[in-house]
Amino acid sequence: MKSIRTAVLAASLLLAGTSAHAAGAFGIELGEHIRTYAPEAEAVFIRHELQMYELMPPQADARFDTYAVDTHNGRIIRIMASSADDRTPVAEASLAVLDSLQQELIARYGTPSLSMGEIADAGDELLAHLVDEGGLEVLEWDFLEKKEDGLGAVYVFLAGTEDEEGRQASYCTLYLESPDYAELSEAARLHESEQEEGTAAPASASQQ
């Protein structure tokens, strides 16, 4: 399954009206309230104070067939958009999406801090590598100062998936994060760790 289609992302795609000013560069605007796009949405995954939703915005980017967002207090702080599954052995369609994103993002944000331009040279081995390794980060922008469009970081991944019948596919995923996403995500991780330690402690004590 795709990285933004985890086991908990089983909810149906949600369609909702939105105003043009809230469309964002790729169909969704960081900082907008989730109700702007999906008034009846229910979170499909919760991590402490973060809630994840799956949706399809009315003004979706044609390069993507799956969207998910992380929110904090209802405000969208992370956008994940993924292209359709590509079953060609050389990941032709996925690489085409990557190429178009790379050109657009470089024109908008300049030279990335991470760029793996040689990925297209992997040839026939690319799809197998993506499936075996789960994914590969190929582009990154980590802004020291908040951008005018509210961005703190941008990442682009190539990834692979395999269905129950063993059929392999690749896809390209774009991540757009607000400046406070990393801190909020780390707080959620620490909270989860503390809960796990708290539930493990009584069991350990009873064994003594």
Secondary structure, 3 states (H helix, E strand, C coil): CCCCCCCCCCCCCCCCCCCHHHCCCCCCCCCCEHHHCCCCCCCCEEECCEEEEEECCCCCCCCCCEEEEEEECCEEEEEEEECCCECCCCCHHHHHHHHHHHHHHHHHHCCCCEECHHHHHHHHHHHHHHHHHCCEEEEEEECCCCCCCCCCEEEEEEEEEECCCCCEEEEEEEEEECCCHHHHHHHHHHHHHHHHHHHHHHHHHHCC
